[in-house]
């Protein structure tokens, strides 16, 4: 196994992403709230807190480079499934990537997300519900991290990703770990996909999948 990536400090995060002082201040407020709330509810593993800026913030922020171009006449709309502590959706919102809809069924986590949105002014809407209960609306991107196997993610995302349901050009942008190949093999038994893969910059075993849902394969249940 390779050596684990080095931990990042807040200043390293700002340097790597070249974010403004104002944006960095928002991330630092987010980090403080995350640290405080994690002591009471399971937002992230307490063991990952010392490496928060790499394991969670930079890991999520790297998706920004793989987002499709924003429509010329409006802000990009992003749907983030199982947002939990806000990864990756809230990070993308703080980076100004578009309006992010954070879907989180755990009521306590949803309260946390609303608190961060309120204190940072992030361009985000929190839906305290399961994705199945969220009313359909057009999106440009569906994101998630550590949410579910790919087949389940696609099943839940289909109403927003399928041509004629969401935006015609909507894509899924998913952070996956060492099981990415197995999950893709299984998903391709049911879904016809256009698949792009990118190496994670924060996890040696991580993969970023950018998927376009073309159709459900004939005969699939």
C-alpha positions in Angstrom: 0.0 0.0 0.0 1.2 3.5 -0.7 1.9 6.2 1.8 -1.2 8.1 3.0 -1.4 11.7 1.8 -0.2 14.3 4.1 -2.7 16.2 6.3 -3.6 19.7 5.2 -4.1 22.8 7.3 -6.6 25.5 6.5 -3.9 27.6 4.9 -2.9 24.7 2.6 -6.6 24.4 1.5 -6.7 28.1 0.6 -3.4 27.9 -1.3 -4.3 24.9 -3.3 -7.7 26.1 -4.4 -6.8 29.8 -4.5 -10.1 30.8 -2.8 -10.7 34.4 -1.7 -10.2 35.4 1.9 -14.0 35.8 2.2 -14.6 32.3 1.0 -11.9 30.9 3.3 -13.5 32.6 6.3 -16.7 30.8 5.4 -14.9 27.5 5.3 -13.3 28.1 8.6 -16.6 28.9 10.1 -18.0 25.7 8.6 -15.0 23.8 10.1 -15.7 25.2 13.5 -19.4 24.2 13.4 -18.6 20.8 12.1 -16.1 20.2 14.9 -18.6 21.4 17.5 -21.6 19.4 16.2 -19.6 16.2 15.5 -19.2 15.9 19.3 -22.9 15.5 19.6 -24.1 13.8 16.4 -22.4 11.5 13.9 -21.6 13.9 11.1 -18.1 12.6 10.3 -15.8 10.2 12.1 -14.0 12.0 15.0 -10.8 10.3 13.8 -11.0 12.2 10.6 -11.3 15.6 12.3 -7.5 16.3 12.4 -7.4 15.9 8.6 -10.7 17.7 8.0 -9.3 20.0 5.3 -8.1 17.2 3.1 -10.4 14.3 3.9 -13.6 16.3 3.7 -13.2 19.8 2.3 -10.6 19.2 -0.4 -12.0 15.8 -1.3 -15.4 17.5 -2.0 -13.9 20.6 -3.6 -12.1 18.6 -6.3 -15.5 17.9 -8.0 -15.7 21.5 -9.0 -13.2 20.8 -11.8 -15.4 18.2 -13.3 -18.8 20.0 -13.3 -20.4 20.6 -16.6 -20.4 24.2 -17.8 -23.0 26.4 -16.2 -26.0 27.3 -18.5 -25.6 30.7 -20.0 -28.8 32.2 -18.7 -28.9 30.9 -15.1 -27.0 29.5 -12.2 -26.0 25.8 -12.3 -28.4 23.6 -10.2 -26.9 20.8 -8.2 -28.7 18.1 -6.3 -26.7 16.5 -3.5 -27.9 13.1 -2.1 -27.4 12.1 1.5 -25.6 15.3 2.3 -24.8 14.3 5.9 -22.2 16.8 7.1 -22.4 18.6 3.8 -20.1 16.6 1.6 -19.7 17.3 -1.3 -22.7 19.6 -1.8 -22.2 22.3 0.8 -18.5 22.6 -0.1 -19.5 23.2 -3.8 -22.1 25.8 -2.7 -19.5 27.7 -0.7 -17.2 27.6 -3.7 -19.9 29.4 -5.7 -20.5 26.4 -8.1 -24.3 27.0 -8.3 -27.4 26.6 -6.2 -27.1 23.4 -4.3 -30.1 21.4 -3.0 -28.9 19.3 0.0 -31.1 16.3 0.6 -30.7 14.7 4.1 -33.4 12.6 5.8 -31.7 12.7 9.2 -33.5 15.6 11.0 -30.5 16.4 13.2 -28.1 16.5 10.3 -30.6 18.7 8.4 -30.6 21.2 11.3 -26.8 21.3 11.2 -26.8 21.9 7.4 -29.3 24.8 7.8 -27.1 26.3 10.6 -24.1 26.3 8.3 -26.1 27.7 5.4 -27.4 30.5 7.7 -24.0 31.4 9.2 -22.0 31.2 5.9 -24.6 32.5 3.4 -24.0 29.5 1.2 -26.3 29.3 -1.8 -28.1 26.2 -0.8 -31.5 24.8 0.1 -31.9 22.0 2.7 -34.5 19.3 2.1 -35.1 17.4 5.3 -36.5 14.3 3.6 -35.7 11.2 1.7 -34.9 11.8 -2.0 -38.0 9.8 -3.0 -40.2 12.4 -1.2 -38.5 15.4 -2.9 -40.6 17.0 -5.6 -39.0 16.6 -9.1 -37.3 19.7 -10.5 -34.8 20.2 -13.2 -31.1 19.8 -12.2 -27.8 20.0 -14.0 -25.8 17.7 -11.7 -26.5 15.1 -9.1 -23.7 14.5 -6.6 -23.0 12.3 -3.6 -20.3 10.8 -1.5 -20.3 7.6 0.6 -24.1 7.5 0.1 -25.0 4.1 -1.4 -23.9 1.5 -4.0 -24.0 2.9 -7.6 -27.1 0.9 -8.6 -29.1 2.4 -5.8 -27.7 5.9 -6.5 -28.8 5.6 -10.1 -32.3 4.3 -9.2 -32.8 7.3 -6.9 -31.3 9.7 -9.3 -33.1 8.5 -12.4 -36.1 11.0 -12.1 -33.6 13.8 -12.1 -31.0 12.4 -14.6 -33.1 10.6 -17.3 -33.7 12.5 -20.6 -37.1 14.0 -20.4 -37.2 14.0 -16.6 -34.5 16.4 -15.5 -32.3 18.6 -17.7 -31.5 16.9 -21.0 -27.7 17.2 -20.2 -27.8 16.4 -16.5 -24.9 14.3 -15.2 -24.1 12.3 -12.1 -20.8 13.2 -10.4 -20.0 10.6 -7.7 -17.0 10.1 -5.4 -16.3 6.4 -5.1 -13.7 4.2 -3.4 -12.0 0.9 -4.0 -15.3 -0.8 -5.1 -15.8 1.5 -8.1 -15.1 -1.2 -10.7 -17.4 -3.7 -9.1 -20.2 -1.1 -8.8 -19.8 0.0 -12.4 -20.0 -3.6 -13.6 -23.2 -4.2 -11.6 -24.8 -0.9 -12.7 -24.1 -1.6 -16.4 -26.3 -4.7 -16.1 -29.3 -2.4 -15.7 -28.3 1.0 -17.0 -26.8 2.2 -20.3 -24.3 4.9 -19.3 -21.7 7.2 -20.7 -18.9 6.8 -18.2 -15.9 9.1 -17.5 -13.4 8.4 -14.7 -11.0 10.7 -13.0 -8.4 9.9 -10.3 -9.1 11.3 -6.8 -6.5 13.9 -5.7 -7.1 13.2 -2.1 -7.6 9.4 -1.8 -5.1 6.9 -3.4 -8.0 4.4 -3.8 -10.6 7.0 -4.8 -12.3 7.6 -8.1 -14.5 10.3 -9.4 -17.3 9.0 -11.8 -19.0 11.4 -14.2 -22.0 9.5 -15.6 -24.6 10.4 -18.2 -27.7 8.2 -18.0 -28.7 7.1 -21.5 -31.4 4.5 -20.7 -32.4 1.5 -18.7 -31.3 -1.7 -20.6 -34.2 -3.6 -22.2 -35.6 -6.3 -19.9 -34.1 -4.9 -16.8 -36.4 -4.8 -13.8 
